[in-house]
Amino acid sequence: MEQSLYLMLDSKGNPIARGRVQGKTDGPYWQIQVEDGKIDEILEHKKLKLLSIMDTGPSYEGIIVRSRNDMIQLEVTKLTPDTGDMRKNLRVIVHFKSFIYPLSGRWAGRREIESNDLSAGGIAFFTDYSLQVGERLEVVVPVTSQPLVLQCELLRMRPTERSSILYAAKFIELCNDEETMLRESVFNLQLRGRPKPSGRGA
């Protein structure tokens, strides 16, 4: 079941690995199988945050109790509901070229963009074209398991040293499958791009 898959973060919110819960989750102690072969990195930390890949899944904080091979036992506590926003706020720097299409009718055709960062809640991108805050667009996101064409609303222009304009936009009207694919992609990109361990625990 997908809800048993969690992104594991250190106390500073940096992603470390993915883990899959084995057995029951109705008690304070969970058995988690660490994926991606990152068990040594995990054991450098005392506390972990667990973000479910499913939007309906709550987030947890866990203290490592013991480990064996690629399995760890955590004593977990559920985080308060507002921390569920961590999934949408978890943002990864990623650069890909793509296109946007208008929904509001102020212009026609398509325009080229280059992404700056991506989260399950939105995207920031560079473009040479002038857009209006509040404008609604469709954007092609090619880094998910299948390319997605998603609706978004422009929130603001962001400061940049480049000649292109940097816009921040939030996704709107996502279906459950689209949200799940976005979270999976952000999780995977976070793990792939995370800094090498320094050897110090958090």
Secondary structure as UniProt FT lines:
FT   HELIX           2..4
FT   STRAND          5..9
FT   TURN            11..12
FT   STRAND          15..22
FT   STRAND          29..34
FT   TURN            36..37
FT   HELIX           39..42
FT   TURN            43..44
FT   STRAND          47..52
FT   TURN            55..56
FT   STRAND          60..68
FT   TURN            69..70
FT   STRAND          71..78
FT   HELIX           81..85
FT   HELIX           86..89
FT   STRAND          91..93
FT   STRAND          97..102
FT   STRAND          111..119
FT   STRAND          122..127
FT   TURN            133..134
FT   STRAND          136..141
FT   TURN            142..143
FT   STRAND          148..158
FT   STRAND          165..171
FT   HELIX           176..193
//
